[in-house]
Amino acid sequence: MGIWGKRDDMLVHARQPFNAEPSPAALAGAPTTPVDAFYSRNHGPVPDLDPAQWKLEVDGLVGTPLRMSLEELRESFDEVEVTVTLQCAGNRRAGLIAVRDIPGETPWGPGAISTARFRGARLADVLARAGAEPRTAHIAFHAPDVSASADPPQPYAGSIPLGKALAPEVLLAWTMNDVPLPRVHGAPLRAVVPGWIGARSVKWLTRVTARSTPSDGYFQTSAYRLLPAGFHADRAAPGDGTELGPTGLNCDILSPDDGARLPRGPVEIIGYALAGEGRAVARVEVSPDGARTWTRADVYGADGPWAWRHWRATVNLPAGEVEVVARAWDSAGASMPESPGPLWNPKGYANNSWARVRLHRR
């Protein structure tokens, strides 16, 4: 077992702060991701919070500020479970780095995405108990992990609009896949915001604040923003670019591995697809010959509206080196861009171009 109880075959991008993704094979075909394979994205050292001493504060534009222990949370609110796919905004960044270098950013492959069953209290129920005032338009999450990459260094914070915060799928979660939330994944309590970039599912929650404006922290105003291609990330001012929130349609190939050498005969291609908020995966197609011909994949494994779907397709590959390509459509009829080139941006976010692997058939 590796660092933080993770699988030995995790691709560790950094040990401090700990950032790692599972191998594609660890995600292939599994409707939920085991905790030891779930990707980990951190901005500072993992804090060590004593659940017996920890309290959650709910403050800001509320009529009744709250301060509750984990036990009080569990006793005071209905416990609900939601199966959720969380995806880092930088998932598949390696494909954009191949177009043009992105200095200082983690070269995530297709594994900065994972799915788990989270259980906890609805954020909406907690806010109802606190009595959010009419001026409230955003809900901010605060954590104690201090990031040296922020300017200036500061504890992690982020926010979501009130409308999303009141949605029934948004949780303050204390379990993950039927076990207490592991420390590296946010114990004793984390936010889970389905359909939004993982950066908004803040871990190690210590405070929830009702605000009239979005969080003014670095990770809301500067870090997770989609900058135009001509910008220099180190010269961007707070508020530049587009604030990232809901995720878009995406898919990738998990098996066989890129560069695999395969015997003759039919080959099964396996991958995942995830639709954007309020949409579903409608179709996945796979090409065994670099997008000249296409085969419709079998899409399966739906476990609620906030989870990915896996897909498989059996294809016959030409001899020699071939490029296998996959693309998806969502329920609104939208598909994925063919090339990562036009998607390139200075921080390497939101790559949802066609998935591609090169295979060698003997």
VOBA-1610 file (N, C-alpha, C; in pm, whole numbers, padded with zeros to 5 digits, always signed):
BEGIN
Met+00085-00119+00000Met+00000+00000+00000Met+00089+00124+00000Gly+00052+00224-00082Gly+00134+00343-00096Gly+00097+00453+00003Ile+00145+00573-00025Ile+00122+00688+00060Ile-00028+00716+00074Trp-00071+00753+00196Trp-00211+00781+00227Trp-00303+00663+00198Gly-00248+00542+00204Gly-00329+00423+00183Gly-00369+00399+00039Lys-00301+00465-00053Lys-00335+00450-00194Lys-00264+00330-00257Arg-00317+00284-00368Arg-00257+00173-00441Arg-00113+00206-00481Asp-00032+00102-00491Asp+00107+00122-00529Asp+00122+00171-00672Asp+00021+00144-00756Asp+00034+00184-00897Asp-00026+00322-00925Met-00060+00398-00820Met-00104+00536-00843Met+00009+00616-00907Leu-00026+00705-00998Leu+00070+00799-01054Leu+00075+00920-00961Val+00182+00931-00884Val+00196+01039-00786Val+00264+01156-00853His+00191+01265-00870His+00246+01385-00933His+00326+01467-00833Ala+00286+01463-00706Ala+00359+01537-00601Ala+00325+01473-00467Arg+00422+01467-00378Arg+00399+01413-00244Arg+00357+01521-00145Gln+00400+01646-00168Gln+00361+01755-00079Gln+00346+01884-00158Pro+00224+01927-00183Pro+00098+01864-00145Pro+00074+01736-00226Phe-00001+01643-00166Phe-00020+01512-00228Phe-00119+01522-00343Asn-00071+01488-00462Asn-00155+01488-00581Asn-00125+01360-00659Ala-00228+01279-00681Ala-00208+01149-00746Ala-00334+01106-00817Glu-00316+01029-00925Glu-00429+00975-01000Glu-00410+00825-01018Pro-00520+00750-01026Pro-00509+00607-01048Pro-00470+00576-01192Ser-00420+00456-01213Ser-00396+00411-01349Ser-00530+00395-01420Pro-00533+00409-01552Pro-00659+00387-01623Pro-00721+00251-01593Ala-00637+00149-01579Ala-00689+00014-01553Ala-00764+00008-01421Ala-00725+00089-01323Ala-00792+00087-01192Ala-00932+00144-01200Leu-00960+00224-01303Leu-01093+00284-01320Leu-01181+00206-01417Ala-01119+00119-01497Ala-01192+00054-01606Ala-01301-00038-01554Gly-01424-00009-01595Gly-01536-00098-01567Gly-01594-00091-01428Ala-01535-00014-01337Ala-01583-00010-01199Ala-01683+00104-01183Pro-01810+00075-01148Pro-01908+00183-01135Pro-01873+00281-01024Thr-01815+00231-00914Thr-01762+00319-00811Thr-01613+00289-00793Thr-01540+00390-00751Thr-01395+00379-00739Thr-01358+00344-00595Pro-01283+00237-00572Pro-01238+00209-00436Pro-01162+00328-00378Val-01172+00347-00248Val-01107+00461-00184Val-00958+00461-00212Asp-00896+00344-00218Asp-00751+00340-00238Asp-00711+00376-00380Ala-00808+00389-00471Ala-00778+00428-00609Ala-00835+00565-00644Phe-00909+00626-00554Phe-00973+00756-00581Phe-00865+00864-00596Tyr-00876+00945-00700Tyr-00773+01047-00722Tyr-00768+01146-00605Ser-00654+01209-00588Ser-00636+01304-00478Ser-00576+01433-00533Arg-00648+01544-00511Arg-00601+01677-00553Arg-00597+01766-00430Asn-00479+01812-00395Asn-00461+01897-00277Asn-00379+02020-00313His-00400+02126-00237His-00329+02251-00261His-00230+02284-00149Gly-00238+02211-00040Gly-00148+02231+00073Gly-00138+02102+00151Pro-00064+02102+00261Pro-00052+01981+00343Pro-00189+01935+00393Val-00207+01803+00400Val-00333+01746+00449Val-00343+01775+00598Pro-00446+01848+00642Pro-00457+01879+00785Pro-00500+01757+00866Asp-00464+01759+00992Asp-00500+01651+01084Asp-00598+01708+01186Leu-00728+01690+01162Leu-00831+01746+01248Leu-00887+01637+01339Asp-00896+01665+01466Asp-00950+01570+01562Asp-01102+01577+01558Pro-01169+01471+01511Pro-01316+01476+01503Pro-01382+01505+01637Ala-01318+01468+01747Ala-01377+01491+01879Ala-01376+01639+01917Gln-01281+01713+01861Gln-01269+01856+01892Gln-01323+01946+01781Trp-01341+01890+01663Trp-01380+01969+01546Trp-01523+02021+01559Lys-01544+02142+01508Lys-01678+02202+01501Lys-01695+02266+01363Leu-01818+02259+01312Leu-01852+02331+01190Leu-01928+02457+01227Glu-01882+02570+01175Glu-01951+02697+01195Glu-02029+02732+01068Val-02149+02781+01086Val-02231+02832+00977Val-02261+02977+01011Asp-02210+03070+00930Asp-02219+03212+00966Asp-02246+03297+00843Gly-02224+03426+00857Gly-02249+03519+00748Gly-02393+03570+00752Leu-02458+03573+00637Leu-02592+03629+00625Leu-02696+03525+00667Val-02694+03491+00794Val-02790+03394+00849Val-02854+03452+00974Gly-02976+03410+01000Gly-03046+03459+01119Gly-02999+03392+01246Thr-02955+03264+01234Thr-02912+03187+01351Thr-02779+03121+01321Pro-02667+03184+01356Pro-02538+03119+01335Pro-02533+02985+01410Leu-02468+02887+01350Leu-02459+02753+01406Leu-02314+02718+01436Arg-02297+02633+01538Arg-02166+02574+01567Arg-02192+02433+01615Met-02158+02334+01531Met-02200+02197+01557Met-02084+02100+01548Ser-02086+02000+01635Ser-01992+01890+01626Ser-02040+01793+01518Leu-01953+01698+01483Leu-01992+01597+01385Leu-02110+01515+01437Glu-02107+01482+01563Glu-02218+01406+01623Glu-02348+01484+01617Glu-02341+01614+01645Glu-02462+01696+01639Glu-02516+01705+01497Leu-02426+01716+01399Leu-02470+01717+01260Leu-02544+01588+01226Arg-02488+01476+01266Arg-02546+01347+01231Arg-02679+01325+01302Glu-02692+01378+01421Glu-02816+01360+01497Glu-02925+01458+01455Ser-02887+01574+01402Ser-02982+01682+01377Ser-03043+01680+01237Phe-02979+01610+01142Phe-03025+01618+01004Phe-03039+01477+00943Asp-03134+01465+00851Asp-03150+01338+00780Asp-03023+01304+00704Glu-02984+01177+00710Glu-02867+01131+00636Glu-02911+01083+00499Val-02848+01134+00396Val-02881+01096+00258Val-02754+01051+00188Glu-02773+00970+00082Glu-02659+00919+00006Glu-02674+00957-00140Val-02563+01000-00200Val-02561+01034-00343Val-02434+00974-00404Thr-02449+00907-00517Thr-02333+00858-00591Thr-02287+00968-00685Val-02162+01008-00671Val-02112+01129-00738Val-01978+01100-00806Thr-01966+01146-00928Thr-01836+01149-00995Thr-01775+01287-00976Leu-01659+01290-00913Leu-01584+01414-00897Leu-01473+01417-01001Gln-01453+01533-01062Gln-01354+01548-01167Gln-01276+01677-01145Cys-01144+01665-01142Cys-01058+01783-01133Cys-01074+01867-01259Ala-01069+01999-01243Ala-01077+02087-01360Ala-00962+02064-01456Gly-00851+02009-01405Gly-00735+01982-01489Gly-00730+01840-01544Asn-00837+01762-01527Asn-00838+01627-01582Asn-00807+01630-01732Arg-00718+01539-01775Arg-00674+01527-01914Arg-00589+01647-01959Arg-00528+01717-01863Arg-00443+01832-01899Arg-00325+01789-01986Ala-00277+01665-01969Ala-00164+01618-02048Ala-00189+01635-02198Gly-00314+01621-02240Gly-00347+01639-02380Gly-00328+01783-02427Leu-00349+01878-02338Leu-00325+02018-02372Leu-00176+02052-02366Ile-00105+01990-02271Ile+00040+02012-02262Ile+00109+01961-02389Ala+00054+01855-02450Ala+00110+01804-02575Ala+00098+01906-02688Val-00002+01994-02679Val-00019+02099-02780Val+00082+02210-02759Arg+00097+02249-02629Arg+00188+02359-02592Arg+00210+02349-02443Asp+00332+02370-02400Asp+00367+02352-02259Asp+00284+02444-02169Ile+00255+02394-02049Ile+00183+02472-01948Ile+00265+02467-01820Pro+00363+02553-01805Pro+00455+02546-01691Pro+00381+02560-01557Gly+00427+02481-01460Gly+00377+02494-01324Gly+00247+02424-01296Glu+00188+02358-01395Glu+00060+02290-01375Glu+00080+02138-01382Thr+00007+02066-01298Thr+00018+01921-01290Thr-00029+01856-01421Pro+00052+01766-01478Pro+00015+01704-01607Pro-00081+01587-01589Trp-00201+01617-01539Trp-00300+01510-01517Trp-00331+01436-01646Gly-00340+01303-01636Gly-00388+01221-01746Gly-00539+01206-01737Pro-00592+01090-01775Pro-00738+01070-01772Pro-00791+01028-01637Gly-00702+01019-01533Gly-00745+00963-01405Gly-00776+01062-01296Ala-00782+01192-01328Ala-00820+01291-01226Ala-00972+01298-01217Ile-01031+01181-01206Ile-01176+01165-01201Ile-01204+01033-01129Ser-01303+01031-01044Ser-01338+00909-00969Ser-01481+00923-00921Thr-01539+00808-00882Thr-01679+00805-00840Thr-01692+00734-00706Ala-01772+00791-00616Ala-01794+00729-00486Ala-01936+00755-00438Arg-01979+00673-00342Arg-02105+00696-00272Arg-02073+00782-00149Phe-02126+00902-00146Phe-02106+00992-00033Phe-02235+00999+00048Arg-02220+01004+00179Arg-02335+01011+00267Arg-02314+01125+00366Gly-02422+01200+00389Gly-02414+01311+00483Gly-02544+01387+00487Ala-02537+01511+00533Ala-02655+01597+00541Ala-02664+01685+00418Arg-02787+01712+00375Arg-02803+01808+00266Arg-02762+01947+00315Leu-02681+02015+00235Leu-02643+02152+00268Leu-02768+02239+00281Ala-02868+02213+00198Ala-02992+02292+00203Ala-03058+02283+00340Asp-03054+02164+00403Asp-03116+02147+00535Asp-03041+02227+00641Val-02910+02227+00631Val-02829+02303+00728Val-02853+02452+00712Leu-02861+02499+00587Leu-02886+02641+00563Leu-03026+02680+00609Ala-03123+02589+00595Ala-03258+02618+00643Ala-03258+02634+00794Arg-03180+02550+00864Arg-03172+02562+01010Arg-03109+02696+01050Ala-03009+02741+00973Ala-02943+02867+01005Ala-03026+02988+00962Gly-03114+02970+00863Gly-03199+03080+00818Gly-03124+03181+00733Ala-03086+03141+00610Ala-03017+03233+00520Ala-03103+03355+00489Glu-03042+03472+00496Glu-03114+03597+00474Glu-03143+03617+00324Pro-03243+03701+00291Pro-03278+03723+00150Pro-03162+03775+00065Arg-03066+03845+00128Arg-02953+03899+00051Arg-02855+03790+00008Thr-02868+03672+00062Thr-02773+03565+00031Thr-02781+03524-00115Ala-02664+03520-00181Ala-02658+03478-00321Ala-02552+03371-00344His-02461+03353-00248His-02353+03256-00263His-02325+03192-00128Ile-02278+03068-00132Ile-02238+02997-00011Ile-02091+02962-00024Ala-02012+03009+00074Ala-01868+02987+00071Ala-01829+02876+00167Phe-01728+02798+00126Phe-01674+02690+00207Phe-01531+02726+00248His-01499+02703+00374His-01366+02737+00426His-01299+02613+00483Ala-01169+02600+00458Ala-01091+02488+00508Ala-00961+02539+00568Pro-00893+02459+00651Pro-00771+02505+00717Pro-00642+02476+00642Asp-00647+02403+00529Asp-00523+02369+00459Asp-00468+02494+00389Val-00347+02533+00428Val-00285+02655+00375Val-00204+02620+00250Ser-00230+02691+00142Ser-00162+02666+00016Ser-00054+02770-00008Ala+00068+02721-00028Ala+00179+02812-00060Ala+00171+02861-00203Ser+00091+02794-00288Ser+00080+02835-00427Ser-00014+02954-00444Ala-00093+02983-00343Ala-00183+03098-00351Ala-00104+03227-00335Asp-00157+03335-00385Asp-00091+03465-00378Asp-00184+03566-00312Pro-00161+03599-00181Pro-00058+03543-00092Pro-00099+03405-00041Pro-00005+03328+00022Pro-00042+03198+00081Pro-00160+03214+00176Gln-00257+03122+00168Gln-00381+03136+00245Gln-00452+03002+00255Pro-00542+02988+00352Pro-00622+02866+00360Pro-00715+02855+00239Tyr-00748+02731+00206Tyr-00832+02706+00089Tyr-00976+02750+00116Ala-01038+02809+00015Ala-01179+02850+00023Ala-01236+02855-00118Gly-01366+02839-00128Gly-01435+02851-00256Gly-01584+02865-00230Ser-01660+02894-00334Ser-01804+02915-00314Ser-01882+02864-00434Ile-02012+02848-00411Ile-02106+02813-00517Ile-02228+02904-00504Pro-02300+02927-00613Pro-02421+03010-00605Pro-02525+02945-00513Leu-02610+03027-00453Leu-02711+02977-00361Leu-02803+02875-00428Gly-02838+02899-00554Gly-02927+02805-00622Gly-02871+02664-00625Lys-02743+02651-00649Lys-02680+02517-00648Lys-02671+02467-00504Ala-02637+02553-00410Ala-02623+02511-00270Ala-02753+02452-00216Leu-02866+02500-00265Leu-02996+02451-00216Leu-03045+02327-00290Ala-02970+02284-00392Ala-03010+02164-00467Ala-02997+02041-00378Pro-03088+01944-00389Pro-03091+01832-00296Pro-02971+01739-00305Glu-02896+01746-00414Glu-02782+01657-00429Glu-02654+01707-00360Val-02651+01832-00317Val-02531+01890-00256Val-02525+01852-00108Leu-02413+01791-00069Leu-02401+01734+00066Leu-02288+01797+00145Leu-02303+01787+00277Leu-02192+01795+00371Leu-02170+01651+00414Ala-02065+01588+00362Ala-02051+01443+00370Ala-01951+01400+00476Trp-01986+01288+00544Trp-01897+01231+00645Trp-01861+01085+00616Thr-01921+01023+00514Thr-01876+00889+00474Thr-01851+00886+00324Met-01770+00788+00284Met-01732+00769+00144Met-01725+00619+00120Asn-01807+00569+00031Asn-01814+00425+00005Asn-01834+00345+00134Asp-01925+00394+00217Asp-01971+00323+00338Asp-01868+00318+00451Val-01762+00396+00442Val-01666+00404+00553Val-01651+00552+00590Pro-01608+00579+00715Pro-01586+00718+00751Pro-01492+00787+00652Leu-01519+00909+00624Leu-01440+00985+00528Leu-01292+00977+00563Pro-01206+00930+00474Pro-01063+00923+00504Pro-01004+01063+00518Arg-00897+01070+00594Arg-00834+01200+00619Arg-00792+01268+00490Val-00731+01194+00396Val-00683+01255+00272Val-00797+01304+00184His-00920+01257+00211His-01035+01299+00132His-01127+01394+00208Gly-01076+01451+00319Gly-01151+01560+00379Gly-01206+01542+00517Ala-01171+01433+00586Ala-01226+01408+00720Ala-01196+01524+00815Pro-01294+01555+00900Pro-01416+01478+00927Pro-01535+01513+00838Leu-01529+01625+00762Leu-01645+01667+00682Leu-01597+01739+00558Arg-01664+01711+00447Arg-01634+01782+00323Arg-01763+01819+00252Ala-01752+01916+00164Ala-01862+01947+00074Ala-01855+01853-00046Val-01969+01813-00098Val-01977+01736-00222Val-02077+01808-00312Val-02027+01861-00423Val-02108+01942-00514Val-02113+01870-00649Pro-02210+01782-00669Pro-02218+01705-00793Pro-02233+01794-00916Gly-02167+01753-01024Gly-02180+01826-01150Gly-02090+01946-01163Trp-02014+01978-01058Trp-01923+02092-01061Trp-01780+02045-01047Ile-01685+02129-01087Ile-01544+02092-01076Ile-01511+02053-00933Gly-01418+01959-00918Gly-01385+01909-00786Gly-01339+02017-00689Ala-01286+02127-00741Ala-01237+02235-00655Ala-01346+02297-00569Arg-01471+02281-00608Arg-01581+02337-00528Arg-01631+02240-00421Ser-01588+02114-00428Ser-01622+02017-00324Ser-01514+02023-00216Val-01517+02130-00140Val-01408+02164-00047Val-01398+02061+00066Lys-01274+02020+00094Lys-01247+01921+00198Lys-01213+01990+00330Trp-01218+01911+00438Trp-01182+01956+00573Trp-01259+02082+00613Leu-01387+02080+00588Leu-01469+02198+00615Leu-01462+02239+00761Thr-01443+02367+00784Thr-01454+02422+00919Thr-01561+02531+00926Arg-01595+02590+00811Arg-01693+02699+00815Arg-01767+02706+00683Val-01897+02735+00691Val-01983+02759+00576Val-02043+02898+00595Thr-02026+02984+00495Thr-02064+03124+00510Thr-02162+03167+00402Ala-02273+03223+00443Ala-02370+03281+00349Ala-02323+03421+00312Arg-02314+03449+00183Arg-02260+03575+00135Arg-02349+03634+00025Ser-02333+03763+00002Ser-02400+03827-00111Ser-02317+03820-00238Thr-02188+03791-00225Thr-02095+03783-00337Thr-02018+03651-00329Pro-01954+03610-00440Pro-01873+03488-00434Pro-01757+03502-00336Ser-01696+03390-00301Ser-01578+03392-00217Ser-01474+03486-00275Asp-01406+03560-00188Asp-01301+03650-00235Asp-01162+03587-00218Gly-01156+03457-00193Gly-01029+03388-00181Gly-00963+03363-00316Tyr-00835+03337-00312Tyr-00754+03318-00432Tyr-00809+03209-00523Phe-00857+03099-00465Phe-00900+02986-00547Phe-01034+03009-00615Gln-01103+03116-00579Gln-01226+03155-00648Gln-01199+03268-00747Thr-01118+03364-00706Thr-01099+03484-00788Thr-00989+03469-00892Ser-00893+03376-00870Ser-00777+03370-00958Ser-00744+03232-01012Ala-00750+03129-00926Ala-00694+02999-00966Ala-00780+02926-01067Tyr-00905+02902-01034Tyr-00990+02819-01120Tyr-01072+02907-01215Arg-00997+02963-01311Arg-01061+03048-01411Arg-01003+03013-01547Leu-01091+03010-01647Leu-01051+02974-01783Leu-01004+03102-01853Leu-00874+03112-01874Leu-00816+03231-01934Leu-00807+03216-02086Pro-00820+03325-02162Pro-00802+03317-02307Pro-00661+03272-02342Ala-00645+03212-02459Ala-00517+03154-02498Ala-00403+03256-02498Gly-00432+03382-02525Gly-00327+03482-02533Gly-00280+03537-02399Phe-00348+03500-02290Phe-00311+03549-02158Phe-00187+03478-02107His-00113+03545-02019His-00008+03481-01942His-00065+03458-01802Ala-00065+03333-01757Ala-00129+03301-01630Ala-00069+03380-01515Asp+00063+03405-01518Asp+00128+03473-01406Asp+00103+03624-01408Arg+00037+03674-01513Arg+00006+03817-01520Arg-00144+03844-01505Ala-00223+03738-01493Ala-00368+03756-01483Ala-00404+03820-01350Ala-00499+03910-01353Ala-00548+03977-01232Ala-00669+03902-01179Pro-00700+03915-01050Pro-00821+03853-00996Pro-00944+03892-01078Gly-01023+03794-01113Gly-01143+03820-01192Gly-01125+03804-01340Asp-01000+03792-01387Asp-00979+03771-01530Asp-01029+03632-01571Gly-01075+03620-01694Gly-01120+03491-01744Gly-01258+03454-01694Thr-01295+03329-01721Thr-01426+03278-01687Thr-01417+03187-01565Glu-01499+03215-01465Glu-01502+03133-01344Glu-01552+02994-01378Leu-01479+02892-01334Leu-01519+02754-01361Leu-01617+02706-01255Gly-01718+02634-01299Gly-01818+02579-01208Gly-01867+02446-01260Pro-01983+02443-01328Pro-02033+02317-01383Pro-01935+02256-01482Thr-01927+02123-01481Thr-01840+02054-01576Thr-01913+02029-01707Gly-01836+02002-01812Gly-01893+01974-01943Gly-01882+01827-01978Leu-01935+01791-02093Leu-01928+01655-02144Leu-01783+01612-02163Asn-01752+01490-02120Asn-01615+01440-02135Asn-01617+01289-02146Cys-01515+01232-02206Cys-01497+01087-02205Cys-01351+01056-02231Asp-01310+00935-02194Asp-01174+00892-02224Asp-01168+00740-02231Ile-01056+00691-02284Ile-01032+00548-02300Ile-00947+00500-02184Leu-00991+00393-02119Leu-00922+00338-02004Leu-00847+00209-02034Ser-00891+00134-02134Ser-00828+00007-02168Ser-00852-00021-02315Pro-00750-00066-02388Pro-00612-00094-02348Pro-00534+00034-02321Asp-00417+00017-02258Asp-00330+00131-02230Asp-00274+00190-02359Asp-00250+00320-02355Asp-00184+00387-02467Asp-00048+00319-02490Gly-00022+00284-02616Gly+00105+00220-02650Gly+00106+00069-02638Ala-00008+00009-02599Ala-00012-00136-02580Ala+00012-00209-02712Arg+00077-00327-02701Arg+00096-00416-02816Arg-00001-00533-02802Leu-00082-00554-02903Leu-00194-00648-02893Leu-00182-00758-02996Pro-00230-00878-02963Pro-00233-00987-03061Pro-00343-00964-03164Arg-00346-01047-03266Arg-00451-01038-03367Arg-00585-01076-03306Gly-00691-01033-03370Gly-00824-01067-03324Gly-00898-00946-03270Pro-01026-00963-03236Pro-01106-00852-03183Pro-01046-00796-03054Val-01061-00666-03035Val-01009-00596-02917Val-01123-00522-02848Glu-01136-00538-02718Glu-01238-00466-02643Glu-01180-00334-02593Ile-01245-00224-02628Ile-01206-00090-02584Ile-01302-00048-02472Ile-01250-00003-02360Ile-01330+00033-02243Ile-01297+00176-02202Gly-01399+00250-02160Gly-01375+00387-02115Gly-01488+00438-02028Tyr-01481+00568-01997Tyr-01586+00634-01920Tyr-01638+00754-01998Ala-01758+00798-01964Ala-01814+00921-02018Ala-01893+00990-01908Leu-01887+01120-01906Leu-01955+01200-01803Leu-02017+01320-01871Ala-02147+01341-01847Ala-02216+01455-01907Ala-02210+01574-01812Gly-02246+01690-01863Gly-02249+01810-01780Gly-02371+01814-01691Glu-02377+01917-01608Glu-02486+01929-01512Glu-02621+01935-01584Gly-02715+01854-01537Gly-02848+01853-01593Gly-02862+01776-01723Arg-02755+01708-01765Arg-02760+01632-01889Arg-02715+01489-01863Ala-02738+01402-01961Ala-02700+01262-01950Ala-02618+01223-02071Val-02538+01119-02056Val-02463+01064-02169Val-02562+00993-02261Ala-02566+01035-02385Ala-02662+00978-02479Ala-02600+00873-02571Arg-02473+00891-02607Arg-02412+00800-02703Arg-02260+00813-02696Val-02192+00702-02718Val-02046+00699-02731Val-02012+00621-02857Glu-01918+00673-02934Glu-01871+00604-03054Glu-01720+00586-03047Val-01674+00474-03105Val-01532+00441-03105Val-01488+00415-03248Ser-01372+00471-03283Ser-01314+00446-03415Ser-01186+00365-03399Pro-01172+00255-03471Pro-01049+00176-03463Pro-00940+00220-03560Asp-00969+00323-03640Asp-00877+00359-03749Asp-00859+00509-03764Gly-00844+00578-03649Gly-00814+00721-03656Gly-00926+00807-03707Ala-01053+00769-03680Ala-01173+00848-03711Ala-01218+00834-03856Arg-01175+00728-03922Arg-01229+00704-04057Arg-01362+00629-04050Thr-01373+00532-03963Thr-01500+00461-03943Thr-01530+00456-03793Trp-01659+00438-03761Trp-01701+00445-03621Trp-01791+00327-03584Thr-01780+00284-03459Thr-01864+00179-03402Thr-01932+00234-03278Arg-02061+00210-03266Arg-02132+00258-03148Arg-02100+00170-03028Ala-02064+00232-02916Ala-02027+00158-02795Ala-02150+00124-02713Asp-02138+00021-02633Asp-02240-00016-02536Asp-02216+00067-02410Val-02310+00154-02377Val-02298+00242-02260Val-02376+00180-02146Tyr-02314+00167-02029Tyr-02377+00095-01919Tyr-02335+00156-01786Gly-02397+00106-01679Gly-02352+00139-01545Gly-02403+00269-01487Ala-02518+00318-01532Ala-02571+00441-01474Ala-02607+00418-01327Asp-02556+00501-01239Asp-02585+00489-01096Asp-02629+00625-01043Gly-02735+00677-01105Gly-02786+00807-01064Gly-02741+00916-01160Pro-02805+01032-01153Pro-02780+01139-01250Pro-02647+01211-01233Trp-02574+01184-01123Trp-02451+01258-01097Trp-02326+01172-01113Ala-02343+01055-01173Ala-02231+00962-01188Ala-02199+00939-01335Trp-02073+00905-01358Trp-02030+00870-01493Trp-02099+00744-01543Arg-02082+00717-01671Arg-02122+00588-01727Arg-01999+00527-01793His-01986+00397-01782His-01879+00328-01852His-01932+00279-01986Trp-01841+00251-02076Trp-01879+00203-02208Trp-01775+00102-02257Arg-01817+00019-02351Arg-01726-00078-02412Arg-01766-00097-02558Ala-01668-00127-02638Ala-01692-00158-02780Ala-01586-00258-02825Thr-01627-00358-02899Thr-01534-00456-02955Thr-01509-00421-03100Val-01381-00402-03134Val-01345-00358-03269Val-01234-00447-03324Asn-01222-00448-03455Asn-01111-00516-03523Asn-01012-00410-03567Leu-00889-00423-03523Leu-00788-00323-03552Leu-00708-00362-03676Pro-00674-00266-03760Pro-00582-00296-03870Pro-00445-00336-03815Ala-00367-00405-03895Ala-00232-00442-03852Ala-00143-00318-03843Gly-00043-00326-03756Gly+00051-00217-03739Gly+00006-00120-03632Glu+00058+00003-03639Glu+00022+00105-03541Glu-00109+00173-03582Val-00203+00181-03488Val-00332+00244-03517Val-00367+00342-03407Glu-00451+00437-03441Glu-00503+00532-03342Glu-00649+00500-03318Val-00683+00467-03193Val-00822+00444-03154Val-00876+00573-03095Val-00995+00612-03137Val-01055+00740-03099Val-01193+00714-03039Ala-01230+00793-02937Ala-01364+00783-02879Ala-01422+00923-02864Arg-01552+00933-02882Arg-01624+01059-02866Arg-01762+01030-02809Ala-01818+01129-02740Ala-01949+01112-02675Ala-02042+01225-02714Trp-02173+01199-02697Trp-02279+01300-02711Trp-02358+01303-02581Asp-02414+01419-02551Asp-02501+01427-02435Asp-02647+01439-02477Ser-02735+01445-02379Ser-02879+01444-02407Ser-02929+01573-02470Ala-02845+01676-02477Ala-02881+01799-02548Ala-02831+01798-02692Gly-02767+01686-02733Gly-02716+01676-02868Gly-02577+01732-02887Ala-02515+01778-02780Ala-02379+01832-02790Ala-02278+01718-02794Ser-02169+01740-02868Ser-02061+01643-02874Ser-01931+01709-02830Met-01821+01638-02847Met-01691+01682-02799Met-01608+01740-02914Pro-01523+01837-02885Pro-01436+01891-02990Pro-01339+01783-03040Glu-01309+01786-03168Glu-01222+01684-03227Glu-01079+01697-03178Ser-01029+01818-03163Ser-00887+01840-03136Ser-00866+01920-03008Pro-00758+01893-02933Pro-00730+01974-02814Pro-00672+02111-02847Gly-00624+02129-02969Gly-00558+02255-03003Gly-00640+02380-02973Pro-00764+02388-03024Pro-00845+02508-02998Pro-00885+02524-02851Leu-00872+02417-02770Leu-00909+02423-02629Leu-00794+02470-02540Trp-00675+02480-02594Trp-00558+02513-02512Trp-00581+02645-02438Asn-00546+02646-02311Asn-00556+02767-02229Asn-00441+02768-02129Pro-00403+02884-02076Pro-00279+02895-01998Pro-00275+02814-01870Lys-00389+02769-01819Lys-00389+02685-01699Lys-00422+02539-01729Gly-00458+02510-01851Gly-00481+02372-01890Gly-00608+02310-01835Tyr-00715+02388-01832Tyr-00842+02338-01779Tyr-00933+02289-01892Ala-01027+02202-01853Ala-01144+02167-01934Ala-01111+02107-02070Asn-01014+02016-02074Asn-00988+01944-02199Asn-01093+01834-02216Asn-01182+01852-02310Asn-01282+01748-02340Asn-01282+01714-02489Ser-01162+01716-02547Ser-01149+01676-02687Ser-01161+01525-02700Trp-01175+01478-02823Trp-01185+01334-02847Trp-01073+01260-02775Ala-01105+01145-02718Ala-01005+01062-02653Ala-00929+00983-02759Arg-00796+00968-02739Arg-00714+00898-02837Arg-00608+00814-02768Val-00589+00691-02815Val-00475+00609-02773Val-00414+00546-02898Arg-00283+00525-02894Arg-00215+00456-03002Arg-00187+00313-02960Leu-00224+00220-03044Leu-00206+00078-03017Leu-00125+00013-03129His-00058-00096-03095His+00021-00168-03195His-00037-00310-03204Arg-00081-00346-03324Arg-00134-00481-03344Arg-00038-00562-03427Arg+00001-00674-03369Arg+00099-00759-03437Arg+00035-00830-03558
//
